[in-house]
Amino acid sequence: MKNTLLAIFLMSLLSSAFALSKKHIDLPSLDKSRDSIKLYLPKNYKDQERWPLVISLHGYTGSKNFQDGHIKLRNYVSKAGFVLALPNGLENSEEKRYWNASNFCCDFEDTNVDDSKYIKSIIEQVSNSSRYGRIDPSRIYLVGYSNGAFMANKLACEIDSKIAGLITVSGTADLRDENEKLITKGLAACKHNRAIKHLHIHGTNDKTISYNGLDNGRTGLQGVDEYMESWRKQNNCLKTEVVNEKINVSKLNFGKETIHTKWKGCDAKLELMKVKKAGHLIIFKKKAIKNMAKFLIQP
């Protein structure tokens, strides 16, 4: 049954992307080696001087179109009020798209491409555009799936980051540094001390980016509990003050399979959706996508 639902979902991704192809703008990249950026504007775009910008990043082997169909934030561009940008990562020699996001993932051919610089250039390009440049520089957000989640986390943690919030799905952060040494436990997520609102979503049965992490002695990824603890310190949340609620996030489950945890006393919101029995690709209900948009846009 689940395999049938998954097949139907993948077909719907392609059909929905095709059906909505005329509702977006293809913004040419300033980097000639890059594909155009898929840009959605809210209906009343000209009626407001400043809008939030959300950049949504696909996973390894994915694309802007797959990301657009998987995490359908375009449905809330006008309802929640934001500009949505979907870029493509570069293709490797096997024509698989990726972001150079961490030691763990996913520049496997060691090109050392600077994807942080590229995404920052998208922010500047959209912000400075005479046609589309109604962007609030204090309300720039990232949404990343898998490899895109690693990329969102990396960019948010850079010293000169302008990121005000992020949602990471099925992807965490490095367990080991570039010298293959374990990153000291108990540290905040970022080298800077700025609190950034953050929602993380992860399936407990994820076989690609394990919920419990991975360490192969060279590289590795943080488990979700360690990842959230580092972000709790980053956002200065109380250690034991949390609120847990059971909700339904996945279309493949008909009960309240997800534990939604919210930390208290934070300088910026911190939340986790632990999706029981879900794998790497979580098939989200409409309400879950709506709640993602609300998390980013609402104070």
N, C-alpha and C positions, 0 to 999 in steps of 0.2 A: 504493500500500500504506500509506504513512504517513498519507494523508488518511483512509483507511478506519479505521485504528487511532485517529486523533484523534477521529473521529465516534463510535466505540464508547466511547472514554474520556469524552467529554462526556455521552453518554447515561448512562454509569455514575455520573457525578457526581450527576445528578438522582435516579437510582434509589436510590443508596446514602444520600443525604441524607434521602430520604423514609423509607427502611427504618429508619433510626436515629433518627427524629424523637422517639420516646418515651424515648430514653435520655439526654436532656439536660434542663437546667433553663432556662427563659426568665426571666432576671433583669431585671425592669423597670429601665430607666435612671432615674437621679435627675433627668436633664435631660428634661423632658416633650417636647422637640422631637426626641428621639432614639428609635430603635427599641430593643427589648429586647436584652440581651446573651445570647448562647448560651453556656451554662456546662456543662462536663463535670467530674464529680467522680470520683476513683478509687474502686473498690469498697470498699476498707477505709478510707474517708475518716475515720471516727470513731476509728480505732485509732491515729492519729498526731496529735500536737499541732500540728505545723507542716509545711506542704507548699509546694513551689515553685509559682509561678503563671506560666503561659505565656499571653501574649496574642498572638493570630494575626490579622494585618491583611490584608485583601483588597486587590486592585489596583483601578485606575480602571475604572469600569463594572461592577466585581464586586460581591460581597456576602459576608456571613458564611457563607451556605450554600455558595456556590461555593468559598470558601476552605476550608471544612470538607471538601469533596469533593476538592479539588485536593491540599492538603497534609494528609493524613489523620492528624494527630497524635492525634486522638481514640482511635485504635487502641492507643495506647501510654500513655494516661492512667493506667491501672492497672498495666501492665507496668513502666513506667519510674517512675511515681509522681509525678504533678503534677496541678494543677488547670488546666484549659484554658478560656480565655475568648475568644469570637469576637464582636466588635462590628461594627456597620455604620457606614460613613461616611454623611454627609448626601447627599441627592440634589440635583443641580443642576436647572436649568430643563428640561433634556432627560431628566430622570429617571435620570441616570447618577451612580452613587455615587462619592465621591472622598474623599481626605484632603488637607487643606491642609498639605502636607509640605515644600515647598521652592519656590524661585523658579521652578524648572523644572516642577514637577508638584504638585498638579493642580487648584488652585483657579482655574480659567480664567475664572470670572465675578467674581473679586475680591471675594468675600464677606468675606474676612479672618477666617473662623471659626477659633477657637483649638482645633484638634484635639489639641494637646499637653495642654492643660488638661483636655479631655474624657477622654483616655486615662488621665491621672493620677487623674481622678475615679473611673474604673473600678477602678483599683488600690486606692484608698481605700475605695470602696464594698464590694468583695469582702473586703478585709482587715478592715474594721470590722463586717461583717455578723455578727449573733449566730448566724445559721444556717450561714453558709459561711466564716466568718472565720478559718480555720486556716491562714493564709498566713505563710510565712517572709519577712519584709521584705528579707532579704539575698539572696533567690533569686527575683527577678522577672525574667522573660525576655520578649523580643519576637521574633516571627517575622513577616516581611513579604514580600509578593510584589509586585513592580512598584511602583506608587504606595505600597503598604504598606511596601515596603522603604525608600523615601525617608522615610516617616513613622517607621519604627523607628530609622533612622540619626539623624534629627533629634532624636527624644526621648532616645535614649541619650546624645547629645552635650550636652544641656542641663545647665546648672550644677547644678541641684537634682535631677538624674536619680537614680532609685533602681534603674536597670536594671543587672543583673549580667551579662547576656549577650544576644546577638542573632544571628539568622540572617536574612540578606538574600538574596532571590532575584530576579534580573532587575531590579535597581534599585540605583543608587549614590547620588550626592550632587551638589550644585550645583557647576558649574564657575565660575560668576560669582556675585558677591554681589548684594544688593538694589540697588546703584548701577550694575549691569551691568559692573563691573570684574572682571577675571580674579582668581580667588582664588590667592594666592601658592603656587606649587608648593613641595613640601618641608615643608609644615606638618603637624602632627599632625591627626587627623580632628576632634578636639573642642577647645573652649576650655579645658575642665578637663583635668587631667593624670591622671585615673583610668583604669587599664587595664580593659577590658571584653572578655570573650571573644566572639569574632566569627567566624562562618562565612559566607562569601559564595559563592553559586552563580550561575553565569551561562553562557548558551549563546553560542558564538562566532558563530552566525548570527542573533543577535537583531536584528531589524529595527526594533523599537520603542524599546528602550533599548540602543543599540549598544554592543558590547563595547569598542570603541575610543573611545567618547565622542562628544559632539556640541558644537559651538560655532557658534551662529548670529549672534553679535555682540551679543545682548541677554541671553539666558539660555543655559543649556547644562548638560550633565551630564558628570561625570568618567568617563573610561574606566576599565576595571577595574584596569589596572596602576597608574594614578595613585591610584585609590581604595584599593587594597591597600597601597600605599606609605605613604599617610597613616595607615592603621590600623597598619601595622608600627611607625611612630613612636609612635603613641598607646599601643601595648602594649609598647613598649620591646623589640622583638624584634631579634635579630641580623640584619644586613642580608643577608648571603650564606649564612647557615646555614639551609637548607631541606631538607625531605624530600619527594620526589615519588613518588607511587604511581599506577598506572593501575587504575581501577575502573570498574564499570558502574553508572550512575545512571539513565539514561533507558530507558523501556520500548520506545522506538522504535529502540533500538540493541541489538544482540545481542553485541557485543564490549565490550572495556574502552575506551570512548570518552572517558572523563573523566580528566583529570589532577588528582589530589588533592594539593595542596601544603600542607605544614604548616611554619610557621616555628619556629625553635628559640630558646631563651633568652628567651622572652616572659614578661612579668609576668602576662599572661592569654592563653589559647590564641587563636591566629589561624590560620585555614585558608581555603583557596580550592578550590572544585570548578569547574574549567574544562571545560564540557561541549561537546565538539567537535561541530559541525554541528547543535546544538540551537538552536531558535528562542526566542521570548519565553516561550511556555508550555511548560515542561518537564514531560513526563509521567513522574513518578517511579516507580521500582520500590519495592516494599514495604521492601526493605532500606535504600534511601536515606532513607525517612521514619524508619525505626528509628534510623538513624545520626544523623539530626537530633535526635531526642529524646535519644539518648545524649550527643551533644555538649553539649546544654544542661544536662542533669541530672547527668551524672557529672563529678567534679572534673577 
